[in-house]
Amino acid sequence: MYTHSKNIVTAGIPVAEAKRAVVFLHGRGATAEDIISLSSHLNVDDAALFAPQATNNSWYPYSFITPVEQNQPALDSALAIINELVDEIVSSGIPKDKIYFVGFSQGACLTLEYITRNAARYGGAVAFTGGLIGKEINMRNYKGDFQQTPILITTGDPDAHVPVRRVEVSEGIIKKMNAKITMKIYAGRVHTISQKEIELAKQLIFNEA
């Protein structure tokens, strides 16, 4: 089992000059550079961009719906790196309500897990194919108030890695925590990010640019 060393790829406007920040979380087997390149398709020209790189290109070793203990200590390490990054962004002068999150697949699961454990008014979050983590969902982990943070969760039906039922359950939990959440399920969509999803993310999450 492994933990993650801190390795953050940055792009966009320097954080000291930016009005907002976007944290990108890559999927299993991918890289920080892969996911941060998505920024060119979103309205984030005024943002400082950050993408942590997972050790061995994977945030945790097994499926997100295996018992949490099997994905430790990697999962806690990944959550700690995001937390540290968010603290640093806030310290540099960008408030939480101007911080956005974008994740795909394993990175989408991690995005939802992090923000739901630390619910607050963020700029917004996009989880391209993801759900909350664990064989059983541990409600004790989730606290706070999203204060109507806009959140988009998408997935395909069926998806080889992310059961639709888990996406639906995750949406329900996050909605109860006062998020302005949109869930979109695409029939027959393969495990990727489609142009339709990017357009929806721009419309719902990044339309304040």
Secondary structure, DSSP 8 states (H G I E B T S, - for coil): -------EEEEES-TTT-SEEEEEE--TT--HHHHHGGGGGSS-TTEEEEEE--GGG-SSSS-TTS-GGGGTTHHHHHHHHHHHHHHHHHHTT--GGGEEEEEETHHHHHHHHHHHHTB---SEEEEES----SSS--GGG--B--TT-EEEEEEEES-SSS-HHHHHHHHHHHHHTT-EEEEEEEET--SS--HHHHHHHHHHTSTT-
